Amino acid sequence: MAININNLNANNQVKQNLDQQAKVKSDGAQAANTEQAKLARQDSVSITPQAKQLTELQKKAADAPVMDQKKIEKLKMAISSGEYKVNPEKLAASISNFEFNLL
């Protein structure tokens, strides 16, 4: 039986190379995990243009007067006394414009 003594150390070197490669991969994975953890800590928020527009509209609506109580009282008095007259042509035009704008 012959023993090849020339390649005994070669197996050890292969094993050492594989161990070193595994260690490098492990260190690389740890570095990648650390980098991902750093990125995960950095939260960010972005506001869409639609959200900005909605905020502006809400501010305008909040600043606008809710109702003109004096005007309401005048209309109530005019209706109850019969002085309030409806212009049918103007009413029809307003209704048709409203309906047209819905489409």
N, C-alpha and C positions, 0 to 999 in steps of 0.2 A: 504494500500500500504506500502510495507516494503522497506526501504532503507538500503543498505549494506554499512555501513560507514567504514568497515575494508579495502575495496579495493579502496577507493577514492584516496589515495596517490599512489597506485600502477600504475594507469594510468599515473599520472604525472612522476613517475619514469621511466616508459617505454618510454614516450615521451622524457625525458631527456637523456636516454640511446641512443635512436635513433638520437637525436641531436648531442650527443657526437661522435657517430660513423660516422655521416655525416661529422662532423668537422675533425675527424682524417683522413677520406678518402680525404677530400678537402686539408688538409695540406700535405698528402702524394702525391697527384696529383701535388700540387705546387712544392714540393721538386723534384719530378720526372721531371717536366717541367724545373726546374732550372738546374738539372743535364743534361738534354738533351740539354739545351741551352749552357752549358759549353762545352759539347762534340761537338756541332755544330760549335763552335768557333775554334776548333782545326782542321784546315785543314791539309791534308797530301797529298803528291804526291809520287807516286812510278813509277819508270822507268823500263820497261820490259827489259829482256836481249836482245830481238830483237832490241829494240830502241837503246840500248847501242852499239850493233854491227853495226847498221846503222850509228850511229854517228862516230864510228871509221872508217868505210869505207868512209864516206864523208870527213873526215880529210885526209885520205890517198889519195883520189882522188884530193883534193885541193892542196896537196903537190906535186903531180906528175906533171911533165912538160906537158903542153898542147900538144905541137907538136915540133918536132925537125926540125926547118926550114932548116938547112943545108942538112939534109937527104932528105927532100922533094925536094929541088932544084937539088940535085944530081940525084934523080929518074926522075925528069922531063927532065933533060938534057939527061939521058940515054935513055929514051923512045923516045924523039924527034929525037935523032941521030940514033936510031935503035940498040944501044948497049945492051939494056935491053932484056934479053932472059927469057922466061917463061919455067920452068921445068914442063912439063905436069904431070909427075908421082907425083911429090911433091905437085902440086896443087890438084890433085885428092885425094891424101891421106889427105890433109888438109881439103878439102870439106867433105869427108866421116867422118873424126873425128869430125868435127863441127856438122854434122847432127846426128851422133851417140850420142853426148853429149846433144843434144836437147831433146832426148827421155828420 
